[in-house]
Structure formats: structure tokens, C-alpha cells
Amino acid sequence: MQLFSNGLRRSIRRAFVLALFASPAHGQLIGVEEDTGKFFAISTADSSMQLIDSTGIAGLGAMEFNPMDGFYYGFTTGASPSLYRFTIPPTLDHVTSELVGPLGVFAFEGGIAFSPNGTAYAVNGGVTVPVLLTLNLTTGAAAIVNSFAGRHDIAGLGWRGDGMLIGLDSTDNSLLTIDPQTAAVTTLDGVAATIGGIGGMALNGDLGYFVTAGPLAIRPGSNELYRFDPLTGEQFFVGSFDQRILGAGFSGLTFVPEPATLALMALGGLVFARRR
């Protein structure tokens, strides 16, 4: 017997999805270090940080929380990149990793963003003209949406509330808007700091953060955390990782879900449960 009627199940699911996309924990971020695979909790107040765990997966080029299933996803870079699924508890004291599967495309750097309908978008920017991708979260396989019109090195990606993607572009050292249907780009605003060869972005609603590359990245960046307005591109310095991040720097960044979000996820699981 179903625990809920079909109509109630649909209503709860709609409320569940909308709430998840409206309620990130704006006070805390999670970042992954590109050259070590270490995950850190990062304060949005002053960029102070604390180690969560080390996965030992070097070369992660992107990382993002998926509110539809409660997992974090990231992919490695290189000629044969793979998608990974990560579990991080609310206590932020360890990370469990699981290999999903190969992307099947080259990826030098990139980003992941989830739309409200659950589509996983990704970019594989780098030394050639990049493409906009969608990812199969069951197999890891990437499908090409479209190629960008010119060379870009998208170091971070986020979903904006109006249905556009926002990219952190190392080539132009700027924030871009990206059409998720065509991969057409426009410049939102230039970035005053040096982004460098890697970076990451966390974006939800009217609030965004991005990180720039560390001192040992292929192209070093300013090694800093910024808050930005995703509608205007205006940026605000939060803090430096100088003397704390000494390697390549952060290549992925995402919000920590609020406790209320996690409770909704548990409710979402009940919505689809069946009593034997």
C-alpha cells in the first residue's frame, strides 16, 4: 500500500525540490583541493577552513552537491576522466567516495551545475574549444549539448535562478552567462583577481562564491575566496588562503546543505516508500 496518494506525493515532491534549491547553508562551503583530493569546510565569513577528509583522488576538476539525491558529484581531469559520487554527513567529519563511471570525453578543467529538474550540466574547458555537457549520474557518461563558439577555460559552473548557467572563465578572466541549450556565452563581468588555471564556484539563487587557483597551479591564481552577485557580476573579497593552501588550490566548490534541507530529503525518501 502506498504511504501517500499520488496527488499528495506530487505536491510533496514539488515542495521538496523547490525548498532544496532555495535553502543552501550560506554560511559554509565545501571545497576540494585539486592536487590532493582533500575536502575542506570553508567559512563564507572569513575563508577560514577545516579539513573534512582526504579521498586520495587527485585531479578532481569539479565538485557540486545534488539536492535531488543528497550526494556530491565530481569528475577527474585528463584524457580518461571519471565521475565520482561522494557522501558527506552533516557532521562534516568524513567523505566516502564511489566511482560512477567514465565520462568518455577529454576534460582538462571544468565545473558541474544542477538544474531544478535534476539535469546535471558540466563543462570540460581547457586547452581546446570546450563543450557543454550533460552527465548521466548512473553511468558517468557525458553527452554533448553544444560546443562553445571560442576558446574558454571554465573553472567553475553554477545554475542561476533565471535558467542561465554562470561560468568562471580562466581564459578571459571573467564571469560568463551560458545558455544551457546552445552554450552561447556573454560576459557578465570581468574578475579583478587572477583566476589562474583552476577554480570553483558555488551558486544558488541570488548568491554566489568562487575560488581562484593556488600558487602551484599550472597557471597560478590569487588563491582567494570571493562572493559575487550572479545578476550583476559585482564581486566582494572574502579572504585569502595564503599560507594555508600551498599547492594547486581548490578546483571545486559547493554550498553545505542546511539541516532543514536534509530533513526535507529524508521526507522526500518517504514520499516514494511503499509499505509491504
N, C-alpha and C positions, 0 to 999 in steps of 0.2 A: 504494500500500500504506500502511496506517495505521502510524504510528510506535509506537502503543501499542494494546493490546487495549482493548475497550470497558470492561471491569471496571476495568482499571488507570487508564484515562482518568477514570472516575467517581471513583475513590479519590483520585487526584491532585487533581482539581478540588475535592473536598470539603476536603482538607487545605489546598489553596491558599486557598480562601475563608476558612476558619476562621483560618488564620495571618494573613491580611491584616487581619482585624478584631481580632486580638489583639496586633498589633505596631506601634502608631504610634510615631513618634520623640517621646517625651515631653519631650525637651529643647528642641524647637524648633517654632515655629508659623509659619504664613504668614498675613498679614493684608492685606486690600485696603482702600485709602483711598477713601471714598465719592465725594468731590468731584474726585478726580484720576485714579482708575484705577491708581494706583501700588501695586505689590505689595512687601511688606516681609517679610524674615525676622525673627522676634521670638523672643528667648530667654525660656524659661519660668523661668529663674533670677532675672532682674532686669528684664525687659521691655526690655533693650537691643535695638536693631533696626538692620537694614541694608537699604538699598534693593536689590531684585532687578531690577526693570524697571518702566517705565511703559507701560501698554497704551493710554493715551489714551481709555479707555472710562469716561466719567464716569457716575455714577449707579448703579453696581453695588450692589445691595441685599443680596447674599448670595454666599457662596463656600464650596465644600466639595470635598474630594478624594474621588474614587470609586475604591475599591480594586478594583472589578471590571474596570475598563479602564485605570486609571492616569492618567486625566485629572482636572483640576479643573473644576468647573462653577460658574457664577454667572449671575444674571439682573439685568437693569437694572430700574429702577422707573419708574412713571408710567402713563399711560393705555394705552401700547402697549409693554409690556416684552418683552424678548427674552432667550432663553437663549444663553449663550456657553460654549464649551469652551476650556480653557486647558491648554497644555503647559508644564511647568516641569521642567527637568532636575535631577538630583541635585546638580549644582554650584550651583544656585540663583543663576544669573547672568543669566538672561533669561526672558521669558514670551512665548509665542506664543499668539495668540488666534484663535478661529474662531467665526463666527456660526452657531448651530444653527438658530434659528427663533423666531417669536413665541410667547409664552405664550397669548395670546388672552384674558387676564383683566387687570384692573387690579391693580397692585402698588405700594404706597407704600413698604413696607419688607418684610423677610422673612428667611427662612432656608431652607437645604437640609440634608437628612439622608438618608443611605443605609442601608437595612436590610440585614441579611446576605444576603437573597435577591436583592438588587440593585434593589429598588424605591426610586425617588427621590421622597422626600416634600418638600413645600415649604409655606410659609405666605406669605400676602400681606397681613399685618397693616398697619393704618394708620388712616385717618380714618373708616372704616366697619367694620361687623362683618366680620372676616376669615373666610377659608375655609381648610381643609386641602386640599392638592392633591397629586396625583402628577404627575410630569413625564415626558414622552416624550423620551428623550435623543437620539433620531434626528431628530425634527421640532421639538422645543421646546414642543409643545403641552401645556397643563396640563389635567388632568381633576379635577373637584371630588369630593372624598371626602365632606365634610360641612361645614356652616357651624358656627362656634363659637357657643355659647349667648349670648355677650355680647361687648362690645367689648374687643378686645385688640390690642396693637401688638407682635407677635412680632419682636424684633430679632435673634434667634439661635435655631438649632434643632439638636438632636443626638439620636442614637439611643442609648438606654440598653440595657444587656445583657438586661434582663428583657422587652424588647419594647415598652417605652413610649418615646415621644418626650419630650424636655425642651425647653422653650421659655424664652427670656429675654424677659419681658413688660415693655415700657416703660410701658404704661398702669397696671398695678398695681405696678410697680417690684419685680418678684418673679420667682422661678423657678417654672415650672409643669410638671406632668406632663400629657402629652397622649395620649389613646388614639388610636392610628393608624387604628382602624376607625371611630370615631364622632366624633372631635375633642372629646370630653368632657375637661374640664380640672379639675385640683385644684392648689392651691397647695402647692408643695414647701417653699419658704421665702421670706421677704422678702429683698430686697437692700438692704443698708445704704447703699451708694453710690448716687448718682443715675445711672440708666441713660441717660436722655436719649432723643432721637428716633431714633437708630440704634445699632447694636451688632453683635456677632458672637459665635458660640460654637463651640468645638471640643470634642467629646466622644467618648470611646472607653473602653468598659469601666467601670472604677471611677475614672476621672479625667476632669475637665472643666476648661475655661478659658472665660472670657468677657471681652469688652472693652466699655467704655462709651463714649458719644459724646464727641466733641471739642467745643471751645469755640464753633465756628461752625455746629454742627448746628442744625436748626430748633428743637429743644429741646436745649440743651447738657447734656452729662453730665459725669461726673467725670474722663473722659479717662484711664482706668486699666485695668490688666490684673489679673484675679483668677483664682485656682484654686478649684475647688469640688468637693465630694463629691456626685455625682449621686444618691446614695441618701438622703442626709440634707439636702442643700442647704447644708451648712456651707461658708463661704467664707473664703478666705485672700488677703490683699493681696499681689500680686507686685511691682507697680511702676507708676509714673505715666509718662505720655507728655508731661507738661508741658514746654514749650519745644522739643518735637520734633514733635509733631503739633499744628499750629496751625489747622487747618481743621475740617471736619465730623467727622473721625475715622474709625475703622475700622468698616466695615459688613459685613465677612465675615472669618471666622477658621477655620483648619483646621490639623490636625497635618501635619508633614512626614513622609512615609513613610520608614521605616528602610531602609538598604541591603539588609537581608535580605528586606524586603518587595518591593523592586524586583527582586531576584533571583528570588523566587517568581513575580512577574508574568511575567518572561521565561520561566520554566518553564511557566507556565500557557499562554503562547502556543504553546510547543512541543507541549503536550498536544493542541491542536487542529490542528496542522500535518499535512499529508499529503505524503508523498514521491511525486513524479511518477514 
